[in-house]
């Protein structure tokens, strides 16, 4: 790459970042669906034509903001999950990581919290895809642990999704609480995650008990059915005997004196 081309590429990256930063600032007070392209370019100090050199529309800009907010977390969380220590220690470190990121990038997390269920489809889909990827990464890490022996891939993915859902809830709670409430929110998050971990340790036991209960219910039903059949048979037999007796009496006629 020539020196001139390098300068041009650097300028292009700066313009793109200026558009992202301007949009993020504007989105502090409104949703993406109400954000105008000219608002963004005016705040970034570029022409509307320059916008289209980087993004097709504001939805594409929103997708880029999702990647900027969540993309960098994958490597960090992956490295943290790969560290030694029991699952609770690693979950504690994850809570600290989320707390630090919310503290350092509140605007990004407010954008994610608002647009996760917002009116711009591509952005909702991008956020959902990122969260699914987190759940898959957590599930893969959990699968390596001895406690996961006997777990199906589907159940591990469900567990990973539970942990990720709690992290999202924690991020939203941290935004609402502000710096003064951070420790309390983090403490509640750790207790909730420990509760999920305790349930994990007994998940297979619960499945076995449920199976046993189903078997017992089936046996009880079978016993009841057998009893009912026996009772019906006895009633039928009794009815037949009575009817037979009456017929015999009728055939003999009245007794002669």
Beta strands, then each sheet from edge to edge (+ up, - down):
end
